[in-house]
Amino acid sequence: MISAVPPRSAALAACLSLACGHGPTSAPLVPVVAVPFDAYGGAIYVPAVIKGDSVWLMLDTGLSRTGLDRDWARTVGIEPVPASSTAVVDTIRLGELTLANHRVALYPLHGLSEASGRLEVGLVGHDVLQHYAVEIDYRQRRVRLFDAARYHYRGAGTTVRFTADADLPLLRAQVKVRGRRAIPARLLLDTGASGLCLILTTSFAEQHGLGTVAPAIQAPIGTGLVGELHGTIVRLQEVRLGGLTVPSPTTGLGGEYKGFLSRTDIDGVIGNSVFEGTRLIVDYVGRRAIVEPRPVDGSPCDFDMSGLRLAARGPGLAHIMVDYVVPHSPSAEAGIAVGDELLLIDGRGVAAGDLSDARKALRADGEVRQLVLRREADTIRVALKLRRLL
């Protein structure tokens, strides 16, 4: 989630305390919580129970306070504390972990739901996660939370230290542009950010003259709690995280002073997709992130190859709409316009799949996709030859 991260939040009201091992080479670690996750759209959703309702919550290391969608909360009888945008929830269960009388933020998540194509009920943030060593196993699709005070890592993973001025996962990094020296950067590890590898703040991009990087695409670069964020999309030469190097990362350069992009205390976020295929450990007490094994060679976080930005709209988020068309892209050349509704890709109804599947289908270099769209009362059929735009 691209959002402001204030200082350390209040401690958990209550949680279950279970025994935990001392390290992978001395005794098996016993997690406090071990749950499967759904990797929809490149984000991480963990199962939870709130007031007896089974829901999916996004695991979001970049968000300061755990929160719920304010409209959904109202439907289950969770009312805000007077004169505030928070509420106290009597019970939130995450696997074996129970949060009792836990104060949550109430967020307007409708825009995020439209951007992701999935009803966003809520998010698990830093106020909960900071008390654990958080292991995200992307291959097994499981999240495990370990007792932070007793956790000791003795594996061979690559360690990336938090910056000295932050207890949240603000990582020491360097970004590299061809022909220039590496630039130190403070990147927030943000498992709520999916799609692009990096998003850099407007002030950081301006300070280091990154607006001259080419080729570049003027487009929306993400959606946060404040709404759609705009800027430029480029590929940097690489980003370095300690001994870990990510080549050719797709990167959003902030183009406006709004929300996260206006921040000066951090330089950007590194998204969830960078770590796909690894086991990522966020050790809050040890103030480090550990990655094992290294991500596979090649660039992660491929950008769309059609030129379409899609969003889900209407009841049940059932209508997949064209929200933006990249100039000079295959979609622009085919005459697709903002407001068109996507009905079929290669004969398959997009409503029968989901927005995430539609986006995956449009990220296949060299493939030809047959699209059927609706524009008012007309049906439009186009053949798109997909190509890399960066």
N, C-alpha and C positions, 0 to 999 in steps of 0.2 A: 504494500500500500504506500503510495506517495503521499506523505502527510507529515505535519510537524511532529517533532519528538522532543518534548520538554524534559527537564531533569527527571531523575529516578522517581517512579510513581510509588504510592503507598504499598506496603507489603500486603501479601494475601491475607484475607480475613481468616481463612482456615483451609487446610488441605490434609489429605491422608499421608501419613509418614510410614514408609516401608523400608526395610533393610536394603542396602545397596552394596555391591561389591566394590573392591578397591582398584580394579584395573583389569584389562583384557588378558594380561599374562599371569595374574596371580589367582584370580577367582572369577567365575562368571558374574558379570554385572547383572543385577536385578533391577529393572527399571521401576520407577514409581508408576509410570504410565507407558503402555505399549498399545498403539492403535494403528489400524490400517489407514491409509489416506487415499483420497481420490485426487488424481493429478489433472483435473479438468482445466483446459486452457493454459496449462503451464503453471498454474497456482496449486497450492496445497490445501485441501479441505479435509478436516478431521471430524469424525462423528462426535456429537455431543447430545446431552439431554438437558433441556431447560424447561422447568415447570412441567415435567412429564412429557414434553414434546421432543421427538427425535429430530435433530437438525444437523446440518453440516456447517462448520465454521472455518473460515480461512485462517490458516496459521500465518501470522504476519509479524516478522521480526522488526519491521520498519515502523510499526505503529506503537504509539506511546501507551495507550490505554485500551484494554479489551472493550469491545462495544457491540451493540446490537443495532439493527435497523430500527429506527424509531417507529415506523409504521407497523412493522411486524410485532415489535414489542407491545404495542397498544392492543393488538389483536389477541394476545395471550395474557392480557391483564397486567402488564408491567408498566407502571405509571412513573413519570419523571418526578424526581425530587423537586418540590416547589422552587421556582425561580432558578432552575438549573437545567443543563442538558445531560444530566446523569440520572441513573436509577439504581436502586439496590435490588439485586436478584437473590431470592432466598436460596436457590440451589442451582449450580451449574456443574454437570458431571462430564468429565473428559476421561473415558475409560474408568480406571480405578481412582482417579483423582476427583475429589469433590470440593468445590469452592462454595462456601456457605456465606450468605449475606454479603455477596461480592458487589462492589460498586462498579458499574459499567458506564461507559459513555453511550449516548444515543445519537447515532449518526444518520444522516440522510443518504442511504445507500442505493437509491433508485438508479442514479446515473451509473454507478458501478455495475448494477445488475444489467442494464442495457448494454454496457461496454463488454461485459463478460459473456452475456447470453445465459446467465444463470441467476436465479433469485439469491441475492446476497442477504443472508439472515444476520450474520455477524462475523466478528473477527477476534482471534485470540492474539493479544499484543504483548508488549514488553513487560507490563506490570505483572503478568503471570510467568512469562518465559524466563525472566531474569533470575528466578529462584532455582533454576535447573541447568544441567548440562543437556542440551537439546540435540538429539541425534536424528537426522533426516536421512533415511536410507532410500534413495531414489530408485534403486533396482528392485528392492523388495516392497516398495511402496508402504513403508511403515515409519511412524514417528515414535520415538522413545524419549521419555524424560527421566533423567537420572538425578538422584540426590546430589546437588551441587557440592555440598561440603565434603562428601565422601568420594567424589569422582576423581579418578586419576587415569589419564590416558598414557598408554605405553606402546602405542602402535607406531607405524612408520609413515603416517600421513603427513602432508605438507601443512605447516602451521603458519597462519596469518594473524599477526597481533592486532588487537584493538589499538586505536590511538591513545595516547597517554591521558587525554582530557575527557574520556568518555567511558562509561560503564556499559553503554549499549554497544551493539556490534558495528562500530564505526572502524572500518579496516584501513590499515596503512597500505596505500597503493601507489602506483605510478602509471600514468597514461602516456602513450608514445604516439606521436604523429611523425610520419615519414619526413626525414630531413631535419628533425629537431631533437633536442635533448628531451629525455623523459621528464615529465612534470609530476611532482608529488601531488597526491590527491587523497582526501578523506572520503571514503565511499561507504555509505550505510548499506550493510547487508540486509536486503529487503526481500524476504520471501513472498511478499504480497505483490511484487512487481514482476510481471511476466511479459514476454514479447522481446523487447530490446535487451541487449546485454547490459548497457549502462544508460543512465540518464544523468546529465551534468547540469548543474545550476546555471542560470543566466549569467550571474556575476563571474563564475569560474570560466565559462566559455568566453566571455568578453575579455577578462583579464589576460587570458592566454592566447587570444587571437584565433580561436578555433573556428570562427565563422568563415575562414578562408579554405577550410578543408573541402576537397572536391573528390568525387561527385557528391552532391547533396540534394536532399529532397525536402522541400517545404511541406510540412504536414503536421497533424496532431501527433504528439509523441507519447501520450499516455492520458489516463483518466485518474484523477485523485478525488479526495473528499470535497475539494473546491470546484470540481468539474473538469472539463477537458483542458489539457495543457498543450500549448503550441510551441513549435520551434522548428529545428532542422534535424534531419536524420542523415548520419554519415557513417562511414566505417573508419575507425582509427587503426593504426598499425597494430597495436597490441595494448593490453592492460596487464600489469604485473602485480601480483599479490604475493609478496615474499618470494618464495621459490617457485611460485606457480605463474605461468604465462598463458594468457588467453589471446589467441591471434585474431586479428581482423574483427574486433567486436562491433556489432551494430550499436550505434550510440545516438541518443537523442540529446541535442544541444538546446538548452533553454532559450526561448526567444521572447519571453515576457516575464515581468516581475509579478508573479501570481503564485500563491500557495507555496508548495515545496520549491518551485523554481526561484523564488525570491530569497531563499535561505543563504546565509553567509557563514554559518557555523559548521556546515558540511559542504562538500564540493559536488556530491552526487550520490546516486544509489547504484548498486550492482544487483542485477535481477536474479530471480530464481533459476532461469533457464541456463545460466552459466554452469550450474552444478549438476545438471541432469546426468544421470549415469554414475554418480559418485555416492559416497556416504559423507555427509556434511555434519560436523559436530560444532555446535555453538556453545562454547564453554564460558559462561558468564563469570564465574568465580576466577577462572584462569585468564580471563580477558583475552580470549583467542578464538579463532575459528580454525578447524582442522578439516582438511579435504583428503579423502582417500577413495580409490586411487586418483591419480590425476585425471581430469576430464579428457575425453578422447581428442585426438588431433583433429584439426580443422576448426572452422568457426562455428560456434553454437549460435542460437538465437537468430536463425535466418529470418530476413524480412520478407513480407508479402511480395509476390512476383507478378501480381495482376494489376496493382495500382488501386485496389479497392480497400477502403476501410469500411467494415461492416458493423452494424449494431442491431441488437434485438429490440423490438418495440411491440407495443400492444399488449392485450391480455395474455398472460402466460408467457410473455416474451416470445411469441410464436412467429412473429413477422421479422424476417431478416432483411434489413434495409441498408441501402447504400448511403453511408454517412459522409464520405469524402472520396474524391477521385484524384489520384496523383497526376498532375499534368504530364503529358507526353508518355504516359504509361500505356500498356496494352488496353486497359479498360477505357482510358481517355480516347485512344485512337479508334476504339470500337463504338464510341458514342454513348457509353453508359454515363448516367447523370445522377447527381445527388437526389435522393428521394425515390429512386427506382427500388422495387422490391425484388429480391432474388428468390426465385421459385425452385429452379432445378440446376444441378451441376451434373453433367454427363447423365442426364435422365433420372437422377435421384433427387427426390424432393428434400430440400434442406430442412424442412420442418420434421422430416422423419429422422434426421440426425440431430445436429446441434450446431451452434455457431462455431464452436471449437473445431468440429469436423470440417465445416466449410472453409475455415481459414487454413487448415492443413492442406486441403485439396488445392488451394491457390498458392502453395509454396513448393512447387515442383518444377524446377528449371527445365525448360524445353518442352514440357507437356502442353498439349492442346486441350483446353476445357471447353465443353459446349454448355453455355449458360442460357437459361430462359429467365427473363425478368418481366415484371409488370410495371407499366407506366400509365397511371390512371386507368383508362379502359383498354389500353393497347398491350399486346404481348410482344416482347422483343427477344429475338434469338441471335446470339452472337457466338463466334468461335474465338477464344482467347489463346494465343500462344504465349505461355508464361516465360518470363525472362528475369534475370537478376536486374534490379533497379539500382543497386549499389555495387 
